[in-house]
Amino acid sequence: MKATSLLTGLLLLCVGTATVSGQVIWEENFDGYTAGEFISVAGVGNGWETWGLDPAVDSLIVDGQAQTAPNSLFVENNQDVVQTFTGLDSGRYVVKASVWIDATQAGDAYFIMLNDFTQPAGPFNWSVQLRFNALLGDVADLGGSAGGPPGGGTLPLPVDQWNEIEIQIDLDNNLHNIYFNGTALRECELWSGGLTEIQCIDLYAAAGVGNGVYFDDLSVELLASVPCDVPSALTCDSVGCSPGPGDIELTWANTSTYDNIEVYRNGTLIATLGGTDTSYTDAAQPSGNYTYEIVGLCGLDSSCPASCSTSHCPGALDDSILMLNWTTGTTNLADGVNAWADDNGWSVTQVLDGASLLAELNGAFIYEVVVYENPCCASAGEIASLIDYINAGGKVLCSYWDLDIDPAFQAALGVDSAVDFTTPQVVYTWDSAHPIWDGLPNPIEVSGLDPWLDNGDLMEPAAGGTAIAGFSGAAFAGQAGVIIGNSGNTIANGFQADDMSIEVSDLVYNEMEFLAGGGPTTGPQFIRGDCNNDGGFDISDAVSLLSSLFVPGSPSPVCADAADSNDDGGVDISDAVYKLSALFVPGSPSPAAPNPNCGEDPTEDPPGSGGDLGCDQFDACP
């Protein structure tokens, strides 16, 4: 990819070079105030406030240190002041600030930007968190809030001098770059998992005597429109595999007027095309996992890359299992996998470290099921390869006690993870009729843990995931212990099988039977109570049902099982009453499973009800 740096005037963020003219829409050098004034008082008409409107965290304007004389703002010892903005919800911006850190500073100070900021109690959502620490000697890019940009890198922190922060934000493409003294901390990465806005700059120093930092010369500039936008709709498809080598065909749509287009395979430039091209064929590539990037060139500027990945020309699936379980001893995980393999004539390749796993995954796509357990130290490459495998249709059994360390891996498994347990838990089966539980004791005891490990993750099913077990008998999805995702291709255990009691080896056996044997059952997925098939459960569902029952010409529900809110095997006014009670009468029960997430009907309809009502269509579920 093109080398980029502010020093060379090249920006990867679709905003043109640093010399592009723009409009300064806000600036602050603190020189219009009197030294010794508090900024939220002196600057009350200029958008300055304290966090939470708390006067105890106000910061002083000082004249002992300044980038442009005479004044700067000194933030110390739990002080926290904010500059708020409204209407910055589209366009491209450059945010600048100067920061001075004394060599004697002994704690953390921050330059923060929020995309969602509501005084005094929230909601709050961070996009940028730069932490300065003279004791550690670095500036760290901590990333944003959950669902937003992940943490980035660190750079050396020069002390006793002014340092330049520059943040380039493209709200139209939800991307941003961060530079510190002209060196990139991040480029072409997500701005926000929440709002695509700029609502606040937050200047904060953690509690601690001597833990202070000076800020000066802050500004926000709206850039003129010089689009070099990201190419869109990139796809990479394998053709001609038998099983390989074969061609990989790339197609995309151009969103700007490019001079040229660059094509990268696994980070290496392989072609420079004309600016109007919208396809490329990477001919005769052997089996393997590939990531492609397309970058548009506009004069001296370049777009952010569009990317796609493919597991290309897989070898014939050969009834084999790849297992990573990080130990040479006999374990519950290995017992369950090996017992199933012996009974079904499959081979097992066991690897004991992430490098070996990468070597296997990045070769031919030959493993029917990957069994993964990593108690500590997953590398970024290891996780990325597992995600590629899942996205290409591979089946994964993941017994992982710390899923919450990697949001992308969670998403690939169809899981959201909240917090870790710190006390021993018991896994209870909710859907005892599910084939995974056939022949197993109920509940499954989770015991015999190593004392230094946590005891599992609280999980919730994300898109395409269905919870089938919970911890400590709490039968609701927010305490899931086992989640099935990707139409039955992935299973996530929110605990570590190697540290559980012997029953877990039986569970692993059944999970292998499910993944490699029958897979998911064939019943349609729906959300009970969602009569109008919009993915939610609200008053509009009751209105839709009442209209279908009593307003001539109104359409009938396309999924009768979803309309059967009280799960009595019929669709009538009692279902509308049940919906309204669940919504508005405290203590009334919610609709039975599947609710609130997509799933199959776990119950048979009562005798005399006409049998299964059926579900002809439910677009809100996979």
Stockholm file with secondary structure:
# STOCKHOLM 1.0

chainA/1-622         MKATSLLTGLLLLCVGTATVSGQVIWEENFDGYTAGEFISVAGVGNGWETWGLDPAVDSLIVDGQAQTAPNSLFVENNQDVVQTFTGLDSGRYVVKASVWIDATQAGDAYFIMLNDFTQPAGPFNWSVQLRFNALLGDVADLGGSAGGPPGGGTLPLPVDQWNEIEIQIDLDNNLHNIYFNGTALRECELWSGGLTEIQCIDLYAAAGVGNGVYFDDLSVELLASVPCDVPSALTCDSVGCSPGPGDIELTWANTSTYDNIEVYRNGTLIATLGGTDTSYTDAAQPSGNYTYEIVGLCGLDSSCPASCSTSHCPGALDDSILMLNWTTGTTNLADGVNAWADDNGWSVTQVLDGASLLAELNGAFIYEVVVYENPCCASAGEIASLIDYINAGGKVLCSYWDLDIDPAFQAALGVDSAVDFTTPQVVYTWDSAHPIWDGLPNPIEVSGLDPWLDNGDLMEPAAGGTAIAGFSGAAFAGQAGVIIGNSGNTIANGFQADDMSIEVSDLVYNEMEFLAGGGPTTGPQFIRGDCNNDGGFDISDAVSLLSSLFVPGSPSPVCADAADSNDDGGVDISDAVYKLSALFVPGSPSPAAPNPNCGEDPTEDPPGSGGDLGCDQFDACP
#=GR chainA/1-622 SS CCCCBGGGTBCSSSSCCTTSCEEEEEEECSTTSCTTCBHHHHTGGGTEEEGGGCGGGCCEEESSSCSSSSCEEEEETTCEEEEECCSCCSSEEEEEEEEECCTTCCSCEEEEEEEEECTTTCCEEEEEEEEEETTTTEEEECCCSTTSCCCCCEEECCCSSEEEEEEEEETTTTEEEEEETTEEEEEEEECCSSCSSCCEEEEEECSSTTCEEEEEEEEEEEECCCCCCCCEEEEEEEESCSSSSEEEEEEEECCSCCSEEEEEETTEEEEEEETTCCEEEEEEECSEEEEEEEEEEETTEECCCEEEEEEESCCCCCSEEEEECSCSSCCHHHHHHHHHHHHHTCEEEEECSHHHHHHHHTSCCCCSEEEECCSSCCCHHHHHHHHHHHHTTCEEEEECTTGGGCHHHHHHHTEEEEEECCSCCCEEESCTTSGGGTTCCSSBCCCCCCTTSCCCEEEEECTTEEEEEEETTCCSGGGEEEEEEGGGTEEEESSCGGGSCTHHHHHHHHHHIIIIIICSCCCCCBCTTCTTCSSCCSHHHHHHHHHHHHSTTCCCCSCHHHHCTTCSSCCSHHHHHHHHHHHHSTTCCCCCSSCSSCBCCCSCCCTTTTSCCCCSCCTTCC
#=GC SS_cons         CCCCBGGGTBCSSSSCCTTSCEEEEEEECSTTSCTTCBHHHHTGGGTEEEGGGCGGGCCEEESSSCSSSSCEEEEETTCEEEEECCSCCSSEEEEEEEEECCTTCCSCEEEEEEEEECTTTCCEEEEEEEEEETTTTEEEECCCSTTSCCCCCEEECCCSSEEEEEEEEETTTTEEEEEETTEEEEEEEECCSSCSSCCEEEEEECSSTTCEEEEEEEEEEEECCCCCCCCEEEEEEEESCSSSSEEEEEEEECCSCCSEEEEEETTEEEEEEETTCCEEEEEEECSEEEEEEEEEEETTEECCCEEEEEEESCCCCCSEEEEECSCSSCCHHHHHHHHHHHHHTCEEEEECSHHHHHHHHTSCCCCSEEEECCSSCCCHHHHHHHHHHHHTTCEEEEECTTGGGCHHHHHHHTEEEEEECCSCCCEEESCTTSGGGTTCCSSBCCCCCCTTSCCCEEEEECTTEEEEEEETTCCSGGGEEEEEEGGGTEEEESSCGGGSCTHHHHHHHHHHIIIIIICSCCCCCBCTTCTTCSSCCSHHHHHHHHHHHHSTTCCCCSCHHHHCTTCSSCCSHHHHHHHHHHHHSTTCCCCCSSCSSCBCCCSCCCTTTTSCCCCSCCTTCC
//
